[in-house]
Amino acid sequence: MNKKLLITGAILGILAIILGAFAAHGLEKLVDEKAIKSFETGVRYQMYHAFFLLLLGSTSFITDKAKTWVLVLVLLGVIFFSFSIYGLATNSLTSFDFKSIAFITPVGGFLLIMAWLLMLINILKTKTD
Protein backbone atom coordinates (compact mmCIF):
# COMPACT_ATOMS: atom_id res chain seq x y z
CA MET A 1 0.00 0.00 0.00
CA ASN A 2 2.79 2.44 0.83
CA LYS A 3 4.31 1.96 -2.61
CA LYS A 4 0.94 2.71 -4.26
CA LEU A 5 0.62 5.89 -2.22
CA LEU A 6 4.17 6.97 -3.06
CA ILE A 7 3.76 6.22 -6.79
CA THR A 8 0.40 7.98 -6.97
CA GLY A 9 1.77 10.98 -5.07
CA ALA A 10 4.74 11.17 -7.42
CA ILE A 11 2.53 10.95 -10.52
CA LEU A 12 0.18 13.64 -9.21
CA GLY A 13 3.20 15.82 -8.43
CA ILE A 14 4.72 15.34 -11.88
CA LEU A 15 1.39 16.18 -13.53
CA ALA A 16 0.99 19.25 -11.30
CA ILE A 17 4.39 20.56 -12.38
CA ILE A 18 3.60 19.96 -16.05
CA LEU A 19 0.17 21.59 -15.76
CA GLY A 20 1.60 24.49 -13.76
CA ALA A 21 4.22 25.12 -16.42
CA PHE A 22 1.52 24.96 -19.07
CA ALA A 23 -0.53 27.52 -17.15
CA ALA A 24 2.46 29.83 -16.79
CA HIS A 25 3.80 29.54 -20.34
CA GLY A 26 1.06 28.26 -22.64
CA LEU A 27 -2.30 29.41 -21.38
CA GLU A 28 -1.43 33.10 -21.09
CA LYS A 29 -1.98 33.55 -24.82
CA LEU A 30 -5.21 31.56 -24.89
CA VAL A 31 -7.31 32.57 -21.87
CA ASP A 32 -7.72 35.58 -19.59
CA GLU A 33 -5.96 36.19 -16.27
CA LYS A 34 -8.96 35.03 -14.22
CA ALA A 35 -8.93 31.65 -16.00
CA ILE A 36 -5.19 31.28 -15.40
CA LYS A 37 -5.63 32.00 -11.67
CA SER A 38 -8.41 29.42 -11.53
CA PHE A 39 -6.25 26.87 -13.36
CA GLU A 40 -3.40 27.56 -10.91
CA THR A 41 -5.78 26.87 -8.00
CA GLY A 42 -6.41 23.41 -9.43
CA VAL A 43 -2.66 22.84 -9.80
CA ARG A 44 -1.97 24.02 -6.25
CA TYR A 45 -4.55 21.68 -4.71
CA GLN A 46 -3.31 18.80 -6.84
CA MET A 47 0.23 19.40 -5.57
CA TYR A 48 -0.96 19.66 -1.95
CA HIS A 49 -2.52 16.25 -2.30
CA ALA A 50 0.51 14.78 -4.05
CA PHE A 51 2.51 15.77 -0.95
CA PHE A 52 -0.28 14.40 1.26
CA LEU A 53 -0.02 10.98 -0.39
CA LEU A 54 3.78 11.03 -0.20
CA LEU A 55 3.55 11.80 3.51
CA LEU A 56 0.92 9.13 4.11
CA GLY A 57 2.96 6.56 2.18
CA SER A 58 5.92 7.27 4.45
CA THR A 59 4.04 6.52 7.67
CA SER A 60 3.28 3.30 9.44
CA PHE A 61 0.85 4.41 12.13
CA ILE A 62 -2.28 4.23 9.96
CA THR A 63 -3.74 0.92 8.82
CA ASP A 64 -3.52 -0.19 5.22
CA LYS A 65 -7.32 -0.26 5.05
CA ALA A 66 -7.49 3.41 6.06
CA LYS A 67 -4.68 4.27 3.62
CA THR A 68 -6.62 2.58 0.82
CA TRP A 69 -9.70 4.68 1.57
CA VAL A 70 -7.63 7.87 1.77
CA LEU A 71 -6.03 7.05 -1.59
CA VAL A 72 -9.43 6.52 -3.22
CA LEU A 73 -10.82 9.73 -1.71
CA VAL A 74 -7.78 11.76 -2.80
CA LEU A 75 -7.77 10.38 -6.35
CA LEU A 76 -11.48 11.00 -6.84
CA GLY A 77 -11.20 14.35 -5.10
CA VAL A 78 -8.35 15.54 -7.31
CA ILE A 79 -10.10 14.33 -10.46
CA PHE A 80 -13.39 15.99 -9.51
CA PHE A 81 -11.87 19.16 -8.02
CA SER A 82 -8.67 19.97 -9.87
CA PHE A 83 -9.51 18.44 -13.23
CA SER A 84 -12.94 20.07 -13.34
CA ILE A 85 -11.23 23.41 -12.63
CA TYR A 86 -8.81 22.73 -15.49
CA GLY A 87 -11.79 22.13 -17.75
CA LEU A 88 -13.67 25.20 -16.55
CA ALA A 89 -10.60 27.43 -16.92
CA THR A 90 -10.05 26.27 -20.49
CA ASN A 91 -13.74 25.99 -21.36
CA SER A 92 -13.45 28.48 -24.22
CA LEU A 93 -10.85 26.29 -25.91
CA THR A 94 -12.96 23.14 -26.22
CA SER A 95 -16.22 22.10 -27.83
CA PHE A 96 -17.41 20.50 -24.56
CA ASP A 97 -19.13 22.85 -22.12
CA PHE A 98 -17.47 22.12 -18.77
CA LYS A 99 -19.97 24.42 -17.08
CA SER A 100 -22.48 21.58 -17.46
CA ILE A 101 -20.45 19.49 -15.00
CA ALA A 102 -19.26 22.29 -12.72
CA PHE A 103 -21.26 20.74 -9.86
CA ILE A 104 -18.55 18.09 -9.45
CA THR A 105 -15.99 20.68 -8.32
CA PRO A 106 -17.43 21.05 -4.80
CA VAL A 107 -17.98 17.28 -4.65
CA GLY A 108 -14.25 16.89 -5.27
CA GLY A 109 -13.48 19.40 -2.54
CA PHE A 110 -15.70 17.45 -0.14
CA LEU A 111 -13.90 14.20 -1.01
CA LEU A 112 -10.53 15.85 -0.31
CA ILE A 113 -11.80 17.08 3.05
CA MET A 114 -13.04 13.57 3.84
CA ALA A 115 -9.58 12.15 3.05
CA TRP A 116 -7.98 14.52 5.56
CA LEU A 117 -10.69 13.78 8.12
CA LEU A 118 -10.21 10.04 7.71
CA MET A 119 -6.48 10.45 8.26
CA LEU A 120 -7.12 12.56 11.37
CA ILE A 121 -9.54 10.01 12.82
CA ASN A 122 -7.01 7.23 12.26
CA ILE A 123 -4.22 9.26 13.86
CA LEU A 124 -6.43 9.89 16.90
CA LYS A 125 -7.21 6.16 17.13
CA THR A 126 -3.51 5.28 17.20
CA LYS A 127 -2.32 4.04 20.58
CA THR A 128 1.33 5.01 20.10
CA ASP A 129 2.67 8.50 20.53
Buried (B, 14 or more C-beta within 10 A) or exposed (E): BEEBBBEBBBEBBEBBBEBBEBBEEEBEEEBEEEBBEBBBBBBBBBBBBBEBBBEBBEBEEBEEEBBEBBBEBBBBBBBBBBBBBBBBBBBEEEEEEBEEEBEBBEBBBBBBEBBBEBBEEBEEEEEEE
